[in-house]
């Protein structure tokens, strides 16, 4: 399998080897670590983790392309969708983006908000990666008028003081360190990473603790059946605590999550016996998370039923759940496309716009695999477009 992947450069391999040495030292000193701990270290170890090191992650030069990287249409539609909430909350409204990526979403969103006369008081970016934060600063300082850039603030942790507004997260939940579980003789086991006799990383199963076992049993009860022998998948027992941490101080407003995933009964299909975990390396997906630690993006699909439950437990109600294609269409993708098409300087730009729409909406691209979930709290009426409510598929949750 590894032979089908691009060969890393000498510098890249040395970078991965430094993280691998750290992992070996930790495993030798403390024994096996849970897969979630391993994933957290691979993604977020300062200076060495995938999101913490200074390599290009997003776009054609990186390892994957997110919806905002394709062009401006996605961000314009998001702003179209949430603009009525910002307008209702008025001058007190803030906009919080979790994980700002390259900064391209913030750039387009702020321009769109200004054009609609609904600029938030602050545009907040919660970005754990110091490297990405600096790239975002550079991009936005260069691209935005001074009066727009002045509204941008970076956060190291979620807001502690009460606030009102909109929280937005695109492809964030899939990058939360995930727990891997397996069923053995009717008991729940948790996947760990250990060292074999020759110092190589290996995956091993150990009896799950009460938190993990309880989360798996909850899913079984909800599905109305037990997982079969040998079944293996992912679960986020920490998701309710994470939602409370990032949104607990949002007293009135909206949360919008866009990510790839499924409702619970589709996530845990009997035939999906090894879960959804994937590694992404230079636009190629593979299923060996132990290969070149620190150079791969590790992700797992989202159980949107679990996300709804976590939102409910934090005091939010689901107001709409729908595939990305339907979300974008309900958020006036057609008008955004026509506007951009008219302003396009040449035929090549118009072609790229058409391709952008295809990537965002076609079922075999992002249109069906990606889902959007909107949750609200503290609003007597949720001021969203009627088209969003009409396209809601919340009954599938």
Secondary structure, DSSP 8 states (H G I E B T S, - for coil): -GGGS----HHHHHHHHHHHHHHHHHHHHH--EEHHHHHHHHHHSTTTSTTTSSS--BSTTSSB--HHHH-SHHHHHHHHHHHHHHHHHGGGEEEEEES-TTSHHHHHHHHHHHHTT---S-EEEE---HHHHHHHHHHHHHHS-HHHHTTEEEESS---S-EEEEEEEES-GGGS--EEEEEETTEEEEEEEEE-TTS-EEEEEEE--HHHHHHHHHHHHHHTS---TT-EEEE-TTHHHHHHHHHTTEEEEEEEEEEEEE-HHHHT-TT-TB-S-EEEETTEEES-TTTTTTTSEEE--EEHHHHHHHHHHTT-EEEEEEEHHHHHHHTTHHHHHHHHHHH-SSHHHHHHHHHHHHHHH-TTTTTTTEEEEEEEES-SS----HHHHHT--GGG-
